[in-house]
Amino acid sequence: MNSDEPLAHSAKPKNNIPSQTYKAHVSAVVERSKNNVSRMSGFYSGDVEFWRNAVVRAAMLHDLGKLDEANQAVLKTGNNVHLPLNHVDAGTACLFQGKEYESAFLVYGHHLGLCSLPDESVREKLAFRDEKIFELVDQKLNDYIKEHETRCGKVEKLSDGPKKSRWVGLVGRLAFSCLVDGDFGDTAIHYGGERKKEQVSPRWKERLHLLNAYVKKISEKSDASEERKMQRQNTYEACYKIDANNSLYSCDSPVGTGKTTAVMAHLLKAAINKQLRHIFVVLPYTNIIKQSVDVYRKALVLDGEEPEKIVAEHHHQTDFSSYELRQHATLWTAPIIVTTAVQFFETLGSNQPSQLRKLHELPGSAIFLDEAHAAIPSWLWPQAWCWLRELRSNWKCHFVLASGSLPQLWKNEKISDPPEDIPNLLGTNQMEKLIEQEKNRIAYYRIEKEFDVARLIEFIQSKKGPRLVVLNTVQSAAVLAWKMRESGKKVMHLSTALTPNDREKLVAEIITKFDRKKETYEEDWTLVATSCVEAGMDFSFSTAFRESCSASSLIQIAGRVNRHGNGSQAEVFDFRINDHLMRDNLSLDTSKNVLKMLFEEGFFKTKSPTEIVTESMRRELMSSFGSFEKKSKEIKNKENVKDYPEVAKLCKVIDSNTRLVIIAPEIIDALKNHEKIQPIDITRNSVQIRFYKINSKNFSTFCIPFYDNEELYYWKAKYDGKFLGYMEAIIPLLEIDNNGFAMA
């Protein structure tokens, strides 16, 4: 390499990685950004040419400031230090002078994140500029441009944009996604953390044929009642046969009726008819992802294909920003992506390049929002509904909202403005049959008195097993499971205190315990869990107990009882606890009170699940109307004025600051040695812990950061992967502190 050739990235001799020239990097980023735009442009109903040119111009000039002599001196020494001059400012200066405001906006945020346009407008001529160095950069700008043109060709505008930007928030994020994926992707490839993008053929018709055969096969093997088998067959046929002309459908199919495969049949037909490029399955809880992924890989992967490349499994957020961790980012490139509601909705509202990098893959997709009742907090739905409407109208996305307890969000004027009428995949006749079957399957009861741990255990043991008990917090579940084991009861524990890998093993063990043909079958045992078992789990307990939470949660737990309709009417109990070792979740007070009123008014004896949860949602919004109205309006206002950082802050699906904490010693050692680790191996061997706990007196010795960047941690304490998970180290502290240790 010519020593005079300017660099974009330093060499890393310890890793045998050479430097990368400025020309090579810029050319690759432009090409990759162009490809991203091209793959999306066929689905966009707006001004494609202007949009494409804005992204390409940003890609051309995003690293212009690296050509400064001081920056080149550092890049060529290979020292792992920050560049002395903010390299972003030169690109924004050049673009801002040419009134290419959209491109300047993209370049300005490609490391820091998308900015607040109201804040920048106040700065006037210094908008998108670094106040500390703008005068110096202005003096040298022509030199930078001349050097750039020598290496990469002429710097000239491709076309004039509109006098005033017509971009809404989501369009800006999608354009930004194309740029940062070009930049981050090429950097990761150069440093050996990624391979070039591999586009896998969707082959939707072949997968639909395979799914039909799979559903027929499992129906023949099922031990469900004949009535239940018939209802599942009818559900599948209804979803399969309905046309895909609309862009949004609902499916309030009760549990155990084959919703997972039935809705997928509809999505595949939509993908075929509308020539879509991805199918997303969005689930509320990380623990049910693996179960859904297993079904889809068995049902949809063709001979000779690698299952992981066809059905991608995404757990926690793994959108790291640091160079060391960026190689582990999870991208939305597979034909079928199974992900969490947290990742999906927080990505839609994000301003961070590490999160938004994958967003450009979303247009032209079918999206299945499964268990939609639990996807996001109610106050996020008004803005989320705007995004869903925009994705349907402007980006040719196709949506299905489904749940066994699905509130009719689209009819609530506080969420959908104006309210909409949405076709149901199942049709009226099929829905009436399923509702009647539900009434025969489950009976709901509310316990008036409050329990301490000892009396709760007595009450649980007095009912028919196997039994399911669901608590509102990780601490409460761990304490109850531990106390039951200490008192000699047969008990299992399942919560997010365990890694996805360990939860998967426990789920497999639990499922075998229901098989009457196996020696593992038994009745007198209890599973204590958190809400992570509410949805998607193929469990069939005899009795269920749910710490008072909400109407939708209670109905969802009923889906883990008498699931296949083989037994007589099963019991589901709503109860409350009062014990110093059990932590209360104060945020549930409103939904608890609404649930109490619905019981008192006889809703659970006379109404369908859809009617119950829709009325529950209406009352919850009325009870907390001031808070709901304030939060929902604030986020919509911030989105309308393009205050991207505030929208990202307000769009946290889980209103807590958590960190990924790796448990598995082999993954910890590999990362310490800077070895390549697949993102899925990180997520499946880790837990999420709130950041304030990590910094607390008791946790700070348990959670150790990697790379001193406070993005990723590892666990250095007792961990029991077969029972309490990381709570194994916390339980002894609870016994010392009779006031209860602050866990959630």
Number of C-alpha atoms within 10 A of each C-alpha: 7 6 7 8 14 23 23 24 21 20 20 14 10 6 10 9 13 14 19 20 18 21 19 14 21 24 17 19 27 23 15 24 27 19 14 22 24 14 14 21 19 13 20 18 11 14 11 16 12 16 21 20 20 26 26 24 24 28 30 25 24 30 24 26 27 27 22 22 13 12 20 22 16 19 23 18 10 16 13 11 8 10 17 13 18 18 20 24 26 34 29 31 27 21 23 20 11 13 16 23 21 28 27 30 26 29 33 26 20 26 16 13 22 25 21 19 17 13 13 16 12 10 13 10 11 14 20 27 23 18 11 10 13 17 11 11 24 15 10 14 22 13 14 22 22 14 16 23 14 11 17 16 13 11 14 10 14 13 11 12 18 12 9 8 10 13 15 13 20 19 19 19 26 24 28 32 28 31 35 29 25 24 25 22 24 23 22 21 14 17 22 13 21 19 12 10 10 9 10 13 10 20 16 23 14 13 17 21 14 16 22 17 12 17 17 11 11 10 15 9 8 12 13 16 13 13 13 21 20 14 20 23 17 17 25 25 16 20 24 24 13 15 13 21 10 12 19 21 18 23 26 24 27 25 26 25 22 20 23 19 23 26 25 25 23 24 29 27 21 25 24 17 14 17 16 23 24 25 28 25 26 25 27 25 23 24 28 23 23 20 16 19 22 13 13 21 17 13 19 23 20 15 7 6 10 11 17 15 17 21 24 22 26 24 26 23 22 24 24 19 20 12 13 16 22 20 26 23 21 23 19 20 21 23 21 26 23 25 25 27 24 22 22 22 19 24 23 22 27 26 28 26 26 24 26 27 28 21 23 23 21 23 24 27 27 29 24 25 23 27 24 23 25 21 21 19 14 19 23 22 19 23 22 23 16 16 17 19 17 16 23 20 15 15 22 22 26 27 24 24 25 25 24 26 29 25 25 21 22 19 16 17 12 20 20 18 13 10 13 13 11 17 15 20 29 26 14 9 8 15 19 12 11 21 17 11 16 19 17 12 21 21 15 18 14 17 11 10 9 12 17 14 18 13 12 18 17 12 11 18 17 9 15 16 18 22 23 27 24 27 26 20 20 21 26 25 27 28 20 23 25 21 16 22 13 11 10 8 16 13 21 21 23 28 26 25 27 28 24 23 18 22 25 19 12 18 20 12 13 18 15 15 19 17 13 11 9 10 9 13 15 13 14 14 17 23 20 25 26 23 23 17 23 24 25 26 20 19 21 23 24 22 25 30 25 26 20 25 26 24 25 26 22 23 25 25 25 32 28 26 28 22 24 23 22 15 12 11 17 20 20 24 20 23 19 19 19 14 15 16 21 27 23 20 11 8 9 13 14 17 23 19 16 21 27 17 14 18 16 11 11 10 16 21 13 11 13 17 25 21 17 21 24 21 18 21 23 17 19 20 19 14 15 13 15 10 13 19 15 11 17 20 16 17 23 18 14 19 21 13 13 22 21 25 20 18 25 20 15 20 24 20 17 12 10 11 12 17 23 25 28 26 26 18 13 11 20 19 12 12 17 11 9 12 11 15 15 15 22 18 14 23 24 25 21 28 24 19 21 15 16 13 18 21 13 11 9 14 19 14 13 18 23 18 18 17 14 9 11 13 19 20 25 21 22 18 14 14 19 14 18 14 22 25 24 23 24 18 18 20 18 11 14 19 12 10 11 10 13 17 20 12 17 15
